[in-house]
Amino acid sequence: MTNTTRFPKLIAFDLDYTLWDLWIDTHVDGPLKRNKNTINQVLDRYNQPISFYRHVADIFHRIRATRLDPSDPNEKVVTAACSRTHAPDLANQALRLLLVPPPANPDEYPGAFTEPTPAIQFFDELEIYPGSKLTHFRKIHERTGIDYSEMLFFDDEWRNKEVEQLGVVFCHVPAGLNTAKFEEGLTEWRKRTSSS
């Protein structure tokens, strides 16, 4: 794998205003519900919708299909959710209920889900509770053994750049995650790891 196609061993995402356009602990009232098999939408008690930004599903499929070592199908990228929300139960419920559509071109993503799939199935690690993102990443590091330099983190809040003191590469997404920002994060991670 060349430096222009390498992926980090772990990619982490904040939730609020990174994957969806609200604060789940202030804009949403539980319980949450999904209308039958509606794709990418969950409603709260007052029918406030929760949906992922437009490019999130494709990014999830791309990560899931990526192999760190193309000769080893088990060498996959670990995906994490790191959120300092005060409503962890609602955030987890949203991830369980939100259905991610299958990719439009499944041939691009070997092993992709072929049916709408709960978002929670795209995550290997969940750190969803109030507190510093430093704590979130330390706990992930303890469980996975993945070096901080092999981690890339997308977040809308600049203060969470503090994770860089651990060695995590931080990508600021002030208007939420999209394909261009995802590529920007990968490019920055590749640049830093190739020079270290």
N, C-alpha and C positions, 0 to 999 in steps of 0.2 A: 504494500500500500504506500503510495507516495505521500509526501507532506501536504500536497494540495487536496488529498482525499481522506487523510487520517481523521478519525473521530476521537474525542475524549472517551475514557472508559465510563464516565458518568456525566449525564446532563441533567441539571436540576432546574425546576421552574417555580417561581412564586405563583400564587393563584390570583389574588385580587389585582385587577388592572394590569395583569400580565397575561393570564389566559382568558379571563372574562372581565367584563366592563363594569364591575361594582365591587364594593366591600361587603363581603358576605356577613360580617358581624354588625353592620349598620343599615344596609339597604334591603335586607331580606328577613322575613319572619317565617319560621317553620310552623308546621311541617312542610316539607317540599313534596311535590308530586310531579309525575310525568303523565301527560295525556296519551295513554296507550303506548304506541311505539314511536312517538314523535322523535325525530332526529335532532340532536343538539339543542334541546330546550327542556328546561325544568321550570316549574312554576312554584312560587311560594304561596302562603296562605291567602295573599291578596292578589294573586295572579301576576306578580312581578316576575318577568322571565329572567332566567339565567342561561346564558349560551356562551360557548367558546367563540373567540374571535375567528374570523373566516379562514385563516391559514393553519389554525392549530391542528385540525384533523390530519392534514397532509404531513405536517411536521412529525406528529406522533407516528404515522405509518412509516415515514422515512427512517426515523430512529429505530423503530422495531425491526426493520428489514436490514439494517446495517450490521455487518459483522466486522469486529476488530481484526480478525484473522480470517480472510475468505476461505481458507482451507479447513477451518474449524467452525461448524455451525453453532456451537455452544458459546462462542466468544462474542456475546452480544453487549451492546451498550446498556448500562444500567440507567434507568430513568427515575428521578425523584421529584416529589413535590415538597417544597419548603415554604411554609407560610406561618407568619406570626399572628394569625387571626385569633380573636377572642371567642370565635364560634367554631371550634374544631369539629363538633358533631355535624353542624350544618354543611361545612366544607366537605367532610367525608361523605355525607349523604348526597350532596350534589355530584361528587365524582362517581358514586355508585349508580346514580339515576341518569346522568347525562349519557346519551348514546352517541358514539362516534360513528359516522357513516363509513362503510368500506371504501377503499380508494376507488376513484373513477377509472384508473388504469391499473388493475391488480398485477399485471405483468411487471410493472415497475418495482413492485414491492414483494419479493419472494416471501412466502409464508404469511402474507397479510390476512387479517380477518376478512372473511367473505360476507359476513352479516354485520348489521349494526351492533356495536360492542360497548358495554359500559366503560367509561373513561378510566375507572379504577384499574382495569386490566392492563392499561398501558404503563402503570407505575409499579416499580419494584420496591421503592422506599418512600415512606410517608413521614414527614416531620411537620406536623400541623398543630401548632399550639403557640401561645404568646411567648415572647422572649427573643433574644438575639439570634440572628442567623448563624453566628459563630457556634452556638450550641447545636443548632440543627446539623451543621456540617461536621462538627466533631463527632456527633453520635453516628452519622452515616459512615464516617471514616472508621470508627471503632467496629461497626458491624460488618462492613464490606472489605476493609483492608485496602481500599483504593487510595492511592496517594492523592493529596490535594491538588497537585499539579496536573492530574488527569481528570479534573472536574471543571465543568463549565456551568455557570449559573446565570439565568435570565431573570431580571427583576425590574419593576417599574420605579422603585424607590432608590434614590442615589445613596441614602444612608447605609443601605445593605451592601455597598461596595466594601464594607469592613471585612467581608470574607476574604478579600485579597491578602490580608495579613497572614492568612493560613496558607496561601498559595493557590487558592481557587481563582480561576479567571472569571471576572464579572462582566456581563453585558447589560447595559442600561437600556430598557425598552419603555421610555416614558409614555408612549402611545399604545402600548400593548405589543404582544408578539406577532410578527408576520414573517413571511419567508425572507425578506431582505434583512431583517434584524437577526434572524437565525443564521443566515450566511455570514453576517458581520461578526457574530459571536464565534462561529467556527473559524473564520479567518484570523481573528485576534488570538484565539487559543493556539492555532497552528503556528502563528508567528512567534508567540512567546515560547512554546515548547521546542521549536526548532532552534531558538537562540540560546536555550538554557542547557 
